[in-house]
Amino acid sequence: MSKSLGNTVDPVEIADTLGGEIVRMWVASVDFREDVACSPQIMQRVAGIYRDIRNTFRFILGNLDGFDPVRDAVAFEQMQPLDQYMLRQAVELSAEVQRSYEEFAFHKIYHRINNFCGVELSAFYFDVLKDRLYTSGRKSLSRRAAQTAIWHIGEALVRLLAPIMSFTCEEVWQYLPPVEGRLESVHLTTFPEADDLLGTNEAAIAPDPRQVDDWRTVRAVRETVLKALEEARNQKLIGANLQAQVTLTAVDPVFTVLERFKNDLRYFFIVSAVELKKGAGNGDAPVVVQVSKAPGEKCERCWNFSTHVGEDRNYPTVCERCSAVLKEIDEA
């Protein structure tokens, strides 16, 4: 970009075209200590990342409809391990972002939050969470735990991004569930601390290295399973992932980790069934994945395949999990 060559980018024109938030995000994305690059293509990439972050807030707000933190919030120790893990990841994010603000390293904030929203939340946590949010009972502990977690994460993100996405974060702040003592503007608040996300329980705030290692293992296995599912789709063995049953043959220490999560593996992998077997440990791969068609019929409510569809004559087209939820809704 050179003024003498006439190929400069006018920030006013960019603001008129894409919005002032995009210009602010671009400023945050560059390292001012180095040569700064700017072009219409770069601005379009920044606009794409802005939309991704805005969609993160949209998912959070959309799934907090009717959520009252005073009435519905769940304590950290009552949450599922996945929710606890993601809240601890948010605490780590907050600490890193605050250090970067102190260093005026705004480009680190831009990239770290973009990675957190795109990889940690959208591609993993939200992807797994949809089943629980969409199919569980409205007042069930599991759904309220998920809502509590995304509420805390939303509260943290909006505060951390407020100096960069000023207007967007102010808008999001007005739509987050109201709580007593909430300040009228996000710009009057402080950055989130660990107890804002985890509560005051010392055991919750204390680091849990085993939990980190466990989830690193589970997520690595998940990536292997997703690749196997993609290959199965390419071979026309299955259509959607929920048509699949996955058989995992794993050796220690991977098997021991998966065994702890065996009841939730099908939700982590977004398949209808998972069978876990222990391998011999004779030098083979840590985990071997086999994909087959899931037995049973498709539940018209959650789209999972189950051999129990039709067992409840009051709800003949849904699985045993959904029939219990529908019964609860009807009784309410």
CORCOR-V902944 format. One record per pair of residues at least 6 apart in sequence whose ideal C-beta (glycine too) atoms are under 8 Angstrom apart, sorted by sequence separation. I is the first residue (numbers start at 1). J is the second residue. D is the distance in Angstrom with one decimal. If there is no record, write none. Layout:
# CORCOR-V902944
i = (I	I)
j = (J	J)
d = (D	D)
This chain:
# CORCOR-V902944
i = (1	2	30	100	136	137	183	198	199	232	233	238	266	298	299	310	312	1	15	30	136	161	162	198	258	261	266	298	299	309	310	315	1	14	15	30	76	79	100	101	161	162	250	266	279	297	309	312	315	318	14	100	229	265	279	296	297	309	311	314	132	133	136	159	195	248	294	295	296	297	299	309	76	132	158	162	194	265	294	296	298	308	312	315	11	14	26	96	97	100	173	229	232	262	295	296	297	308	311	315	133	173	296	297	306	314	132	133	158	172	262	306	97	158	170	229	304	306	26	96	97	170	301	302	26	29	129	169	170	229	248	259	300	301	302	304	154	158	228	258	299	300	301	93	246	299	302	26	93	246	299	302	22	25	129	155	166	225	255	273	301	154	272	273	299	93	225	246	255	271	299	22	25	162	255	272	18	22	25	151	162	246	301	18	90	151	245	248	250	252	89	159	162	221	244	245	246	247	248	250	251	22	158	241	242	244	245	246	247	248	249	250	251	9	14	18	21	221	241	242	243	245	246	248	249	250	251	252	258	9	159	241	242	245	247	249	251	9	89	159	160	121	159	160	254	272	273	159	221	251	254	272	9	86	272	86	251	1	156	217	250	251	1	155	217	221	250	1	249	250	86	218	248	249	117	156	217	218	229	248	155	156	217	248	249	229	247	82	214	218	226	246	247	113	152	153	213	225	246	247	152	246	247	82	214	222	225	245	82	113	214	222	244	245	113	244	245	244	245	218	243	244	245	109	243	242	238	110	237	109	237	238	243	237	242	106	232	53	231	49	53	56	228	242	52	80	83	87	90	94	98	101	228	229	242	243	59	78	83	86	90	93	97	224	228	240	242	53	225	49	52	56	80	83	87	224	52	56	79	80	83	87	90	94	221	55	59	72	74	78	86	90	93	79	52	56	63	74	79	73	74	66	72	31	74	72	73	31	72	29	30	67	28	29	73	27	28	69	67	28	29	28	29	69	63	64	63	67	25	64	63	64	60	64	101	59	60	60	61	98	60	97	124	57	94	94	124	94	57	94	56	57	91	94	91	90	91	53	69	68	70	67	69	70	87	88	57	61	87	53	64	64	54	61	50	57	61	50	88	84	88	76	76	88	75	77	88	76	75	77	85	77	84	85	76	81	85	132	28	131	25	128	131	24	25	128	24	24	128	127	21	21	21	20	21	135	135	134	131	81	82	80	140	82	135	135	137	137	136	135	137	138	137)
j = (7	8	36	106	142	143	189	204	205	238	239	244	272	304	305	316	318	8	22	37	143	168	169	205	265	268	273	305	306	316	317	322	9	22	23	38	84	87	108	109	169	170	258	274	287	305	317	320	323	326	23	109	238	274	288	305	306	318	320	323	142	143	146	169	205	258	304	305	306	307	309	319	87	143	169	173	205	276	305	307	309	319	323	326	23	26	38	108	109	112	185	241	244	274	307	308	309	320	323	327	146	186	309	310	319	327	146	147	172	186	276	320	112	173	185	244	319	321	42	112	113	186	317	318	43	46	146	186	187	246	265	276	317	318	319	321	172	176	246	276	317	318	319	112	265	318	321	46	113	266	319	322	43	46	150	176	187	246	276	294	322	176	294	295	321	116	248	269	278	294	322	46	49	186	279	296	43	47	50	176	187	271	326	44	116	177	271	274	276	278	116	186	189	248	271	272	273	274	275	277	278	50	186	269	270	272	273	274	275	276	277	278	279	38	43	47	50	250	270	271	272	274	275	277	278	279	280	281	287	39	189	271	272	275	277	279	281	40	120	190	191	153	191	192	286	304	305	192	254	284	287	305	43	120	306	121	286	37	192	253	286	287	38	192	254	258	287	39	287	288	125	257	287	288	157	196	257	258	269	288	196	197	258	289	290	271	289	125	257	261	269	289	290	157	196	197	257	269	290	291	197	291	292	128	260	268	271	291	129	160	261	269	291	292	161	292	293	293	294	268	293	294	295	160	294	294	291	164	291	164	292	293	298	293	298	164	291	113	291	110	114	117	289	303	114	142	145	149	152	156	160	163	290	291	304	305	122	141	146	149	153	156	160	287	291	303	305	117	289	114	117	121	145	148	152	289	118	122	145	146	149	153	156	160	287	122	126	139	141	145	153	157	160	148	122	126	133	144	149	144	145	138	144	105	148	147	148	107	148	106	107	144	106	107	151	106	107	148	147	109	110	110	111	151	146	147	147	151	110	150	150	151	150	154	191	150	151	153	154	191	154	191	219	154	191	192	222	193	157	194	157	158	194	197	197	197	198	161	177	177	179	177	179	180	197	198	168	172	198	165	176	177	168	175	165	172	176	168	207	204	208	198	199	211	199	201	212	201	201	203	211	204	211	212	204	211	215	267	164	267	164	267	270	164	165	268	165	166	270	270	165	166	167	167	168	301	302	302	302	261	264	264	325	268	321	322	324	325	325	325	328	329	329)
d = (5.9	7.3	4.8	7.1	5.2	6.5	5.5	4.4	7.9	5.0	6.9	4.8	6.5	7.5	7.4	5.0	7.5	5.6	7.4	7.2	4.0	7.7	4.3	5.3	6.6	7.1	5.8	5.5	5.9	8.0	7.3	7.1	6.5	6.5	5.2	7.9	6.3	7.7	4.2	6.8	5.3	7.5	5.6	4.6	8.0	6.6	7.0	7.2	4.2	6.6	5.6	4.8	7.2	4.2	7.1	4.8	7.0	6.6	6.5	7.2	5.6	6.2	8.0	7.8	6.6	6.5	8.0	7.0	4.6	7.8	5.6	5.3	6.9	6.0	4.8	8.0	5.2	7.0	3.9	3.8	7.3	5.7	4.1	5.2	5.1	7.8	7.0	7.7	5.2	7.2	6.9	5.3	6.5	7.4	5.5	7.1	4.0	4.2	7.8	7.5	5.6	3.9	6.0	6.8	3.9	7.3	5.2	7.4	4.9	7.7	5.3	6.6	6.2	5.6	6.4	6.0	6.0	7.8	7.0	5.8	6.8	5.6	7.8	7.6	6.1	6.1	5.4	5.2	6.9	7.6	7.6	6.7	4.7	4.7	6.6	7.7	7.3	7.0	7.4	5.7	7.4	6.2	7.6	6.7	8.0	4.9	6.9	4.8	7.3	7.7	3.9	5.4	6.2	5.1	7.4	6.4	7.4	5.8	7.4	5.2	4.2	6.1	3.8	7.4	7.9	5.2	7.6	6.0	5.0	7.0	5.6	5.6	7.1	4.8	7.0	7.6	6.2	5.0	5.5	7.4	5.9	5.2	7.5	7.9	7.9	6.4	6.6	6.6	7.0	7.8	7.6	6.3	7.7	7.2	4.5	6.2	7.3	7.7	7.1	7.5	7.3	5.8	5.7	7.5	6.7	6.6	4.1	5.0	4.5	5.2	4.7	6.9	4.2	4.8	5.4	5.1	6.1	7.6	5.0	6.4	7.1	7.3	7.3	6.8	7.6	5.8	7.2	6.4	7.8	6.3	5.6	5.5	5.3	7.0	6.7	4.8	4.0	6.7	5.9	7.4	6.4	7.4	5.6	7.1	4.5	4.7	7.5	5.4	6.8	6.9	5.5	4.1	7.1	7.3	7.0	7.9	5.9	6.9	4.3	7.7	6.3	7.8	5.5	6.7	5.9	6.6	4.3	6.9	6.9	7.6	5.1	6.6	5.7	4.4	7.6	7.0	4.6	7.2	7.7	7.3	7.1	6.0	7.7	6.1	7.6	7.2	7.5	7.2	5.2	6.2	7.4	6.3	4.3	7.2	7.2	7.7	7.9	4.7	7.2	7.9	4.9	5.9	7.1	6.7	6.9	5.8	7.7	7.5	7.9	6.8	7.8	6.0	5.3	5.2	6.4	7.2	6.8	7.0	4.2	6.4	6.2	5.8	6.9	7.6	6.0	7.5	6.8	7.3	6.5	6.9	7.6	6.3	8.0	7.1	7.9	7.1	4.1	7.0	7.7	7.9	7.0	4.4	4.1	5.2	7.2	6.6	5.3	5.7	7.0	5.6	7.8	7.3	7.8	6.0	5.6	6.4	7.8	6.8	6.3	6.0	5.0	7.4	4.9	6.2	5.3	7.5	6.6	5.2	5.4	5.2	6.1	5.8	5.9	7.5	6.0	5.8	5.8	6.5	4.4	7.9	4.1	7.1	5.2	6.3	5.4	7.6	5.7	7.5	6.5	6.6	6.9	8.0	7.5	7.0	7.2	8.0	5.1	5.2	6.5	7.3	4.4	7.4	4.9	7.6	4.6	6.6	4.8	4.7	7.3	7.8	6.0	7.7	4.2	5.7	7.4	7.5	6.8	7.6	4.7	6.5	4.4	4.8	7.6	6.4	7.8	6.0	6.5	6.5	6.8	7.0	6.2	5.9	4.9	7.5	7.8	7.8	7.4	6.9	7.2	5.3	4.0	7.7	6.8	6.7	6.6	5.1	7.8	7.4	7.2	7.8	7.1	7.3	4.9	7.4	5.2	5.5	6.4	7.2	5.4	6.5	7.0	5.5	5.3	7.6	5.1	7.2	7.5	6.9	5.9	7.2	7.3	5.8	6.3	5.3	7.4	4.9	7.2	7.9	7.9	7.6	7.1	5.3	4.9	7.2	6.4	6.3	7.9	6.0	7.6	7.4	6.0	6.5	7.3	7.9	4.3	7.2	5.0	7.2	4.7	5.7	6.2	6.0	7.3	5.9	6.8	5.6	7.0	6.9	7.1	6.9	5.6	7.5	6.1	7.3	5.7	6.6	4.4	7.7	6.7	7.4	7.4	7.6	7.8	7.7	7.2	6.4	8.0	4.9	6.7	6.8	5.0	7.6	7.3)
